[in-house]
Amino acid sequence: MEELLELRQLLEQGKIPEALLLVDELEEMILSDKINKIDSYGVILLIHLIKQKAEKRSTRSWEISIENAVREINKINKRRKFGGVYLNQTELMEILQQGYPVALKRAALEAFEGRYETEELAAMVEESEILTHALELIQK
């Protein structure tokens, strides 16, 4: 909020270059917030896809969590006024790739009632397959 007040003051004072720098800062802040939220939902999505693949089954709860994560990622990523998206397919894949190790650790705690270590669970699934499937769900 402080930034908006500062932006108003700069514009009222006719300090356009300074105002534009502040606009750039605000855009970075907004994008960073969106990336963090997409990352969080991406991890949830990956956890359930890993569990599905490893256990070769699904539950209604996992399906709902997957649908919810995909819906939230798409909602956060959508540019409402200008159309399009904040993050393209490549950038979304990068976020999923970064979140995969976290998702794998959390899935290891949940899958098979936590009987397997992260490395053992990793051997049961193909990372690239999980990531590709996650991106396909988001892109639908």
C-alpha positions in Angstrom: 0.0 0.0 0.0 2.9 2.4 0.8 4.1 1.8 -2.7 0.8 3.0 -4.2 0.9 6.2 -2.1 4.5 6.8 -3.2 3.5 6.2 -6.8 0.7 8.7 -6.5 3.1 11.3 -5.1 5.7 10.8 -7.8 3.0 11.1 -10.5 1.6 14.3 -8.9 5.1 15.7 -8.7 5.7 14.9 -12.4 8.5 12.5 -11.6 7.7 10.0 -14.3 11.1 8.2 -14.5 10.9 7.5 -10.7 7.3 6.5 -11.0 8.1 4.0 -13.7 10.9 2.5 -11.6 8.3 2.0 -8.8 5.9 0.5 -11.3 8.6 -2.0 -12.2 9.2 -2.8 -8.5 5.4 -3.4 -8.0 5.3 -5.7 -11.1 8.2 -7.7 -9.6 6.5 -8.0 -6.3 3.2 -9.2 -7.9 5.0 -11.7 -10.0 7.0 -13.0 -7.1 3.8 -13.5 -5.1 2.2 -15.4 -8.0 5.2 -17.6 -8.4 5.2 -18.5 -4.7 1.5 -19.4 -4.8 1.9 -21.4 -8.0 4.9 -23.2 -6.4 2.8 -24.1 -3.3 -0.1 -25.5 -5.4 2.4 -27.2 -7.7 3.9 -29.1 -4.8 0.5 -30.3 -3.7 -0.3 -31.4 -7.3 3.0 -33.3 -7.6 2.6 -35.0 -4.2 -0.7 -36.6 -5.3 0.6 -37.5 -8.8 3.6 -39.2 -7.2 1.4 -41.1 -4.8 -0.9 -42.2 -7.6 1.9 -43.4 -9.7 3.8 -45.2 -6.9 0.8 -46.8 -5.3 -0.8 -47.5 -8.7 -4.1 -46.3 -7.3 -6.0 -43.1 -6.5 -8.5 -41.9 -3.9 -11.3 -39.5 -4.2 -9.4 -37.2 -1.9 -6.3 -37.2 -4.1 -8.4 -36.5 -7.2 -10.1 -33.5 -5.5 -6.7 -32.2 -4.4 -5.3 -32.5 -7.9 -8.3 -30.7 -9.4 -8.1 -28.0 -6.8 -4.4 -27.5 -7.3 -4.8 -27.3 -11.1 -7.7 -24.9 -10.8 -5.8 -22.6 -8.4 -2.6 -22.6 -10.5 -4.7 -21.6 -13.5 -6.6 -18.9 -11.6 -3.4 -17.4 -10.2 -1.6 -17.5 -13.5 -4.4 -15.8 -15.5 -4.0 -12.2 -16.5 -7.4 -10.8 -16.0 -7.3 -7.4 -17.6 -4.8 -7.9 -20.3 -5.5 -11.6 -21.1 -2.9 -14.3 -21.4 -0.9 -15.7 -18.5 1.9 -14.5 -16.2 4.0 -17.6 -16.6 4.4 -19.5 -19.9 4.7 -23.3 -20.2 8.5 -23.3 -19.9 8.3 -21.1 -16.7 5.6 -23.4 -15.2 7.8 -26.4 -15.9 10.7 -24.8 -14.1 8.6 -24.2 -11.1 7.4 -27.8 -11.1 10.9 -29.0 -11.5 12.1 -26.9 -8.5 9.2 -28.2 -6.4 9.6 -31.8 -7.3 12.2 -32.7 -4.6 10.0 -31.1 -1.9 6.9 -33.0 -3.2 8.8 -36.3 -3.3 9.9 -35.9 0.3 6.3 -35.2 1.4 4.9 -38.0 -0.8 7.3 -40.4 0.9 5.7 -39.5 4.3 2.3 -40.3 2.9 2.6 -43.0 0.3 2.5 -46.6 1.5 1.9 -45.3 5.0 5.4 -43.8 5.0 7.2 -47.1 4.7 9.6 -45.9 2.1 12.4 -43.4 2.2 12.5 -40.6 -0.3 15.1 -42.3 -2.4 13.1 -45.5 -2.5 9.9 -43.8 -3.5 11.9 -41.9 -6.2 12.9 -45.2 -7.7 9.3 -46.2 -8.1 8.3 -43.3 -10.3 9.7 -41.5 -13.3 10.2 -37.8 -12.5 9.9 -36.6 -16.1 6.6 -38.5 -16.5 5.2 -37.0 -13.3 6.3 -33.5 -14.4 4.9 -33.9 -17.9 1.6 -35.1 -16.6 1.4 -32.2 -14.1 2.0 -29.7 -16.9 -0.5 -31.4 -19.1 -3.2 -31.1 -16.4 -2.4 -27.4 -16.0 -2.5 -26.7 -19.7 -5.9 -28.3 -20.2 
